[in-house]
């Protein structure tokens, strides 16, 4: 009898151990170097976290990227609503005022980050275990509001550079090597010398740049000085150098005169009548590839003469009125995991904001569209060296106003001083709280 009971007990223990083993094998282990309970939120295991998260966004690529978190959190659902980026702030403001539905996950383009922070609707995501220290430092800084609260994670790091055509580089400079081209344009004197070489050798058929307004945001972003402080505009004081640069480039007659966003501007990517474009890492996927689909292998990126800069990026925040905060935090933790970073890179070629991603092999693979260039080292260097301005409420209005008056400068509609003054007057007319 005793032997039978012992044998039965051993069978029960064995089956129990097998079942427990199966559960353990079914769980997703915490990423290497992360806490063992990393996937937990408020003591809940991944399987216990559920909720249907509403997301307003404008890019279908985000749908697949976001849903990938189901690999870890199988009970989180998503409801995606297409909202144009230009309509997002108005739709959000209207929903808040009317008591309408507000998305669980808030989305902001870089120029709207300060507006969403100022609404007071973003929750403290650190309170839910979302770890700020995992981010590249400058991105962690941008994800922190004026009160010092960590409220946002980036969809991508957005370091910038100069994208150029390899065929034109070989024809006019004898090399298409990014290091060599980068040395040639290490400052504006070198950049202008290259531009004159292209102009002379091509008989004026090829221009260095497409136009001024399509590149000016890079030059503005490379300027680390504020454009406004306590509602006092500092444009004439801090951005005269930028306008003087534009005037210098205009006088040298090195651009094709194409307006940003025009059909001729987009056509230039495949026509080979423009040598280079300033842009961020997303420019490759979202601007160059769609407009030069046969251009794989004929592009490269190098350092910019204006210095390191960030251009764009999208920020995700947790709505403080969401009934699904644990699920939002869980998704954010996935985004800041090695799995989330790799998924983002492989799906839409975004460079993650996660610091540790830049120690992974996958991110150092040759980029075939860029002629086999391995560019992660370059982007990491830019991110290490850049200083990013504090986000301001009207960054979008500032950028659009500066582009408009740079175009006016290109068209000879005034002096640098006159147009800087006009830009400030224009902003004051739109936002009367500003002063000179």
C-alpha positions in Angstrom: 0.0 0.0 0.0 2.8 2.4 1.0 4.7 1.5 -2.2 1.6 2.2 -4.2 1.0 5.6 -2.6 4.7 6.5 -3.1 4.5 5.5 -6.7 1.3 7.5 -7.2 2.9 10.5 -5.5 5.9 10.3 -7.8 3.6 10.1 -10.8 1.7 13.2 -9.6 5.0 15.1 -9.0 6.3 14.1 -12.4 3.2 15.2 -14.2 3.1 18.5 -12.2 6.7 19.2 -13.1 6.0 18.5 -16.8 3.1 20.8 -16.7 5.0 23.5 -15.0 7.8 23.0 -17.5 5.4 23.5 -20.4 4.2 26.8 -18.9 7.7 27.9 -18.4 8.6 27.0 -22.0 5.6 28.9 -23.2 6.5 32.1 -21.5 8.7 34.7 -23.1 11.9 35.1 -21.2 13.0 38.6 -20.1 15.6 40.1 -22.5 19.2 39.5 -21.6 20.4 42.0 -19.1 16.9 43.1 -18.2 15.1 42.3 -14.9 13.5 38.9 -14.7 10.1 40.5 -14.3 10.6 43.0 -17.1 7.5 42.0 -19.0 5.3 42.4 -15.9 3.2 45.6 -15.3 1.9 46.3 -11.8 2.5 42.7 -10.8 0.6 41.3 -13.8 2.1 38.7 -16.0 2.0 39.2 -19.8 -0.9 36.8 -20.1 -2.9 38.7 -17.4 -2.5 42.0 -19.2 -5.4 42.8 -21.6 -7.2 45.6 -23.1 -8.3 47.1 -26.5 -6.0 50.1 -27.3 -7.2 52.8 -29.6 -4.5 54.3 -31.8 -4.8 57.3 -34.1 -2.1 57.4 -36.7 -1.4 58.2 -40.3 1.0 55.4 -41.4 -0.2 51.9 -42.0 3.3 50.6 -41.4 2.7 51.4 -37.7 -0.1 48.9 -37.5 2.0 45.8 -38.2 4.8 47.2 -36.1 2.6 47.9 -33.1 0.7 44.6 -33.2 4.0 42.7 -33.0 3.9 43.1 -29.2 1.3 40.3 -29.3 4.4 38.0 -29.4 4.8 38.8 -25.7 1.3 40.2 -24.7 -1.2 38.0 -26.5 -4.3 39.6 -24.9 -3.7 43.1 -26.0 -5.9 44.2 -29.0 -5.5 47.3 -31.1 -8.0 49.5 -32.9 -6.4 51.7 -35.5 -8.0 54.9 -36.8 -6.5 56.7 -39.8 -6.0 60.4 -39.0 -3.8 62.6 -41.2 -0.9 64.1 -39.3 -2.1 67.6 -40.2 -5.5 66.9 -38.6 -4.3 65.1 -35.5 -4.0 68.1 -33.0 -7.4 69.5 -34.1 -9.1 66.1 -33.8 -7.5 65.5 -30.4 -8.4 69.0 -29.1 -12.0 68.6 -30.3 -12.4 65.1 -28.7 -11.1 66.5 -25.3 -13.4 69.5 -25.4 -16.5 67.5 -26.4 -15.9 64.5 -24.2 -15.4 62.3 -27.3 -13.2 59.3 -27.5 -9.5 60.0 -27.0 -6.9 57.4 -28.1 -5.2 55.3 -25.4 -1.9 55.9 -27.1 -1.2 59.5 -28.1 0.8 60.2 -31.2 2.8 63.4 -31.9 5.1 64.5 -34.6 8.2 66.2 -33.4 6.8 69.7 -34.1 3.7 68.9 -32.0 5.4 67.3 -29.0 5.3 70.4 -26.8 1.6 71.0 -27.7 0.6 67.5 -26.5 2.8 67.8 -23.4 1.2 71.2 -22.6 -2.3 69.7 -22.7 -1.7 67.9 -19.4 -3.1 64.7 -20.7 0.1 62.5 -20.7 0.6 60.1 -17.9 3.9 59.4 -16.0 5.0 56.3 -17.8 7.9 55.7 -15.4 5.3 54.9 -12.8 4.3 51.9 -14.9 7.8 50.5 -15.2 8.7 52.1 -18.6 12.5 52.7 -18.2 13.8 56.0 -19.4 17.4 54.9 -19.0 17.0 52.4 -21.9 16.8 55.2 -24.4 19.5 57.1 -26.2 20.1 60.1 -23.9 18.9 62.9 -26.2 15.7 60.9 -26.9 15.1 60.4 -23.2 15.4 64.2 -22.8 12.9 64.9 -25.5 10.5 62.4 -23.8 10.5 64.4 -20.6 8.2 67.3 -20.1 8.9 70.7 -18.4 8.0 69.2 -15.0 10.7 66.6 -15.4 8.1 63.8 -15.9 8.9 61.0 -18.4 5.9 60.9 -20.6 6.9 59.9 -24.1 8.9 57.2 -26.1 10.2 57.8 -29.6 9.0 55.8 -32.6 12.5 56.3 -34.1 15.7 58.1 -33.6 16.1 60.6 -36.4 19.7 61.6 -36.9 20.4 63.5 -40.1 23.0 63.8 -42.8 23.4 64.4 -46.5 22.1 61.8 -49.0 23.8 61.9 -52.4 23.8 60.0 -55.7 26.8 57.7 -56.1 26.8 57.9 -59.9 27.2 61.7 -59.8 29.8 61.5 -57.1 31.9 59.2 -59.3 31.4 61.4 -62.3 32.4 64.7 -60.8 34.7 63.7 -57.9 36.1 60.4 -58.9 34.8 58.6 -55.8 31.5 57.7 -54.2 33.0 56.8 -50.9 31.0 58.3 -48.0 34.1 59.1 -46.0 35.8 60.9 -48.9 32.6 62.8 -49.9 32.1 63.7 -46.2 35.6 65.1 -46.0 35.0 67.3 -49.1 31.8 68.8 -47.5 33.0 69.0 -43.9 32.2 72.7 -43.9 30.3 75.1 -46.1 33.4 76.3 -48.0 34.0 72.7 -49.1 30.3 72.3 -49.9 30.3 75.3 -52.1 33.5 74.2 -53.8 31.8 70.9 -54.7 28.8 72.7 -55.9 30.8 74.8 -58.3 32.6 71.8 -59.6 29.3 70.1 -60.4 27.9 73.2 -62.0 31.0 73.7 -64.3 31.5 70.0 -65.2 27.8 69.5 -66.0 27.4 72.7 -67.9 24.7 73.7 -65.4 22.5 70.6 -66.0 23.1 69.2 -62.5 22.6 71.2 -59.3 24.0 70.6 -55.9 20.6 71.1 -54.2 17.0 70.9 -55.2 16.0 74.1 -53.5 16.5 76.0 -50.3 13.1 75.4 -48.5 13.4 71.6 -48.8 16.7 71.7 -46.8 16.3 74.6 -44.4 14.8 72.6 -41.6 18.0 70.6 -41.3 20.0 73.8 -41.0 17.5 75.2 -38.5 17.7 72.0 -36.4 21.5 72.1 -36.4 21.3 75.5 -34.7 21.1 74.8 -31.0 20.0 78.3 -30.0 16.3 78.9 -29.0 14.0 80.8 -31.4 11.7 81.9 -28.6 12.1 82.4 -24.8 9.3 83.5 -22.5 7.3 84.5 -25.6 10.1 86.8 -26.8 11.1 86.0 -30.3 14.8 85.5 -30.8 14.8 84.8 -34.5 16.7 87.9 -35.7 19.1 87.4 -32.8 19.8 83.7 -33.1 19.0 82.8 -36.8 20.6 85.5 -38.8 23.5 83.1 -39.5 21.1 80.6 -41.0 19.6 83.2 -43.3 23.0 84.5 -44.3 23.9 80.9 -45.2 20.9 80.7 -47.4 21.8 84.0 -49.0 25.3 82.7 -49.7 24.0 79.6 -51.3 21.5 81.5 -53.4 24.2 83.9 -54.6 26.3 81.0 -55.6 23.4 79.7 -57.8 23.9 76.1 -56.9 20.3 74.9 -56.6 17.6 73.8 -59.1 15.0 76.2 -57.7 12.6 73.4 -56.9 9.9 74.0 -54.2 9.7 71.6 -51.4 7.0 69.0 -52.0 6.4 69.9 -55.6 6.1 67.3 -58.3 9.4 68.5 -59.8 11.1 68.2 -56.5 10.0 64.5 -56.1 10.9 63.7 -59.7 14.4 65.0 -59.2 15.3 62.0 -57.1 15.2 59.7 -60.1 16.2 62.2 -62.8 19.7 62.7 -61.6 19.6 66.5 -62.0 20.3 67.1 -58.2 23.4 65.8 -56.4 22.3 65.8 -52.8 19.6 66.3 -50.2 19.7 66.9 -46.5 17.5 64.5 -44.6 17.1 62.2 -41.6 17.5 58.4 -41.5 13.8 58.0 -42.4 14.4 60.0 -45.6 15.8 56.9 -47.3 12.6 54.8 -46.7 9.9 57.4 -47.0 11.3 59.9 -49.6 14.1 58.5 -51.7 13.0 54.9 -52.3 9.4 55.8 -53.3 10.7 58.5 -55.7 13.6 56.5 -57.1 12.4 52.9 -57.1 15.2 51.9 -59.5 17.9 53.6 -57.5 18.9 50.8 -55.2 22.7 50.8 -54.8 23.1 54.4 -56.2 22.7 56.3 -52.9 24.8 57.0 -49.9 24.8 59.2 -46.8 27.5 61.2 -45.2 28.1 63.9 -42.6 26.5 67.4 -43.1 28.4 70.7 -43.3 25.9 72.2 -40.8 27.0 69.6 -38.2 24.9 66.9 -36.5 21.1 67.4 -36.2 17.9 65.6 -35.5 15.0 65.9 -38.0 11.6 64.7 -37.0 10.5 61.6 -35.2 7.1 60.6 -33.7 6.4 60.4 -30.0 4.1 58.0 -28.2 2.5 58.9 -24.9 -0.1 57.3 -22.6 -3.4 59.2 -22.3 -3.9 59.8 -18.6 -7.7 59.1 -19.0 -7.1 55.7 -20.6 -8.9 52.7 -18.9 -6.1 50.5 -20.3 -3.0 52.0 -18.8 -1.3 48.7 -17.9 -1.8 47.5 -21.5 -0.3 50.8 -22.9 2.7 50.4 -20.6 3.1 46.8 -21.7 3.2 47.9 -25.3 5.7 50.6 -24.5 7.9 48.1 -22.7 7.8 45.9 -25.8 8.9 48.9 -27.9 11.9 49.4 -25.5 12.9 45.8 -25.7 15.5 44.3 -28.1 12.7 42.4 -29.8 10.7 45.6 -30.3 13.8 47.5 -31.6 14.7 44.8 -34.1 11.1 44.5 -35.3 11.0 48.2 -35.9 14.3 48.2 -37.9 13.5 45.2 -40.0 9.9 46.2 -40.8 10.3 49.9 -41.7 14.1 50.5 -41.4 13.7 52.9 -38.5 16.7 53.3 -36.3 15.5 52.5 -32.7 15.8 54.8 -29.8 17.0 51.9 -27.7 20.6 52.3 -26.7 21.4 48.6 -26.6 20.2 48.1 -30.2 23.5 49.6 -31.3 25.4 46.6 -29.9 23.3 44.2 -32.0 24.6 42.6 -35.2 21.4 43.1 -37.3 21.8 46.9 -37.2 25.2 46.7 -38.7 24.2 44.8 -41.8 24.9 46.4 -45.2 22.1 48.6 -46.5 21.7 47.5 -50.1 19.7 50.6 -51.2 22.7 52.7 -50.0 25.2 50.6 -52.0 26.0 48.2 -49.2 26.9 51.1 -46.8 26.9 50.1 -43.1 25.5 53.3 -41.6 24.7 52.5 -38.0 28.1 53.7 -36.9 27.5 57.1 -38.6 24.0 57.5 -37.1 25.3 56.6 -33.6 28.1 59.2 -33.9 25.5 61.9 -34.9 23.3 61.0 -31.9 26.3 61.1 -29.6 27.4 64.5 -30.8 24.1 66.3 -31.4 22.4 68.9 -29.1 18.7 69.2 -29.5 16.7 72.3 -28.7 13.9 72.2 -26.2 10.6 71.6 -27.9 8.4 74.7 -28.1 4.6 75.0 -28.4 4.7 76.6 -31.9 7.7 74.7 -33.4 5.6 73.8 -36.4 4.6 77.4 -37.1 8.3 78.5 -36.7 9.5 75.9 -39.2 6.9 76.7 -41.8 7.5 80.5 -41.4 11.2 80.1 -41.7 10.8 78.0 -44.9 8.5 80.6 -46.4 10.9 83.4 -45.8 13.9 81.4 -46.9 12.1 80.9 -50.2 11.4 84.6 -50.3 15.1 85.2 -49.8 15.8 82.8 -52.6 13.4 84.8 -54.8 15.2 88.0 -54.0 12.2 89.5 -52.1 14.3 91.3 -49.5 17.5 91.4 -47.5 18.4 89.0 -44.7 17.5 91.6 -42.1 14.3 92.5 -43.7 13.1 89.0 -44.0 14.1 88.0 -40.5 12.1 90.9 -39.3 9.1 90.0 -41.5 9.3 86.4 -40.2 8.9 87.7 -36.6 6.0 90.0 -37.6 4.3 87.1 -39.3 4.6 84.8 -36.3 3.3 87.6 -34.0 0.3 88.1 -36.4 -0.5 84.4 -36.0 0.4 84.1 -32.3 -0.3 87.5 -30.6 1.3 86.4 -27.3 4.7 86.6 -29.0 6.7 89.8 -28.8 10.0 91.1 -30.3 
